[in-house]
Amino acid sequence: MPASQAVRTLLVLIAVAVTAVDVVFAQTSPSRLKWVYATGATINKSSPAIGADGTIYVGNGGHYLSPTPDLGLHAVTPDGKLKWKYTIGNYVYSPVLAADGTIYVQDATSTLHALDPDGMLRWEYRFDTPIGDNAMERCGGGI
C-alpha cells in the first residue's frame, strides 16, 4: 500500500502514553476502530513514526528501574500486524526515519541503534554520557 494511501486510511493513529496502556490503534472515523496492536508493555516514551511503505514504528518500555528483556521497537503493518520486532531489553524512545530507510532509535541506556527497514541492526553507538530523553526528537525528528 503506498504511504499516501496508508496515511489516508489511518486517519487517526494513536499511541497512548499512559502507564499500563500498551496499544497502538487505528481508526477510520471517530466511531470505527480499524485495528488494535498490543506491544506487550507500556508505550510511555515513544510516538509512532510511519515509513514510506506505511509501516508504523513504535517502541515500548516499562519503567526504567525494571527493564524487561523483550522491550524494543515494533514494526507494524498498515493493517495492524507485527512485521518485525527488534529487541533492545530496555525502553525505547520515538523512532526517527531517514530518507534512505534507516530507522534510528535511542534507548534508556543512551545507546543509539540504526536499523535496516527489515529490522536488522546496521550499527549501534553507546554515548559516554547520558543524552537525555528523546534526543533525536528534540533535534527536529529528521536525519
N, C-alpha and C positions, 0 to 999 in steps of 0.2 A: 504494500500500500504506500503510495507516495506520501511524503511528510505533510504536504499541504492538505491532503485528504485526511490524514491521521489527526491533524490539528482541528480540522472542521468536525471530525467525528467525535473527538474528545473535547467537547465544548468546555467541560469543567473537569479538571484533573486536580485532585486534592490529596496531598499527603498530610495527614493530621499530625501536628506536632504537639501532642498531648501525652503525658505519661500514661502508659498502659494501652495506648492505641497503636496498632501495628498494621494498618491497612492503607493501601492506595486504591482509589476507586475512580471510575469514570461515569459520567452522566451524559446523556444526550439531550436532556432537558431537566429542569429543576425537579420534576416528579418521576423521571425514568432513569433508573440505575442500569448502566450497561454491564459493568462487571466490578468485582472486588478481588484484590490480590492481597493476601496476608504475608507480611515479611517474616513473621515469627518472633519479632522483637520490636520494641517501640521505635518509631521514627521521630526522634527528638532533636536531631541536628542536621537533617537532610531535606532539602527541597528537591523535587524531581527535575530532571533535565530530559528533553525529548530530542533524540537523534534524527538525522535526515531521513532515515527509513521508518520513523515513527516509534522506534524503541524507546521505552521510558526507563530511565536510570534513576534509582533511588537507593540510598543507604539506610541501614538500620543499626540500632545500637541500644544497649541497655544503659545502665548507669556506669560512669567511668570508674567507679570504685569496685564494680563487679562485672568485668568483661566476660562475655560468653564466647566460647570458641567458634561458633558458627556465624558470627556477625560479619557483615560485609556489604558489598554492592550488588544489588539485584538489577538485572536487565529483564524488563517485562515487555512482551509483545503488545502491539496496539489492541489486541483482543483479550488482554489480561492474563496471559500465560507466561510462566517463567521461561525465558530464553536461555539464560545462564546466571550463575551466581559466582562472584569472586569473594572467597572467604578471607577476611582480614583478621578476625579474632578480637576486634575492638570496635567501638562505634566509629562511624564514618560521617563526614560532613557532606555537604551538597557536591555532587559531581559537576565538573566543568568539561564541556566538549570542545575539542579543537576542530578546525576546518578539515584536517586530514583524517578525522575519525577517531583520533586518540581520546580516551576518556581519562581525565585526571581526577583523582580523589585523594583527599587528605584524611588520615585517621587521627585518633586521640593521642597517639604517641609522637605526633609531629612528623609522621612519615608521609611522603607524597608518592602515590602509586600512579604509574602510567600504564593503561591497559589498551589492548587492541579492541576493535569493535566486537570480536568474538570472545572477549573476556580473558585473553591470555596476557600475562604480565610482560610488558616491554622492559620496564625498569622501575626501580623504587629508590628513594633517597630519604634518609632519616636526618633531619636537621639536628644540630648540636644543641640548640636552644629552642624552647617552646615557641611555636609560631602563632599560637592562639587559635581560637575557633574560626573555622571557615576563612582562612587566609586568602584562598583563591577567589572566593566570592566577594570579599572586601576589595579585591583588585579589579572589580568590574565584571567578573564572571567569564571573561573571554581569554583566549590564548592567542 
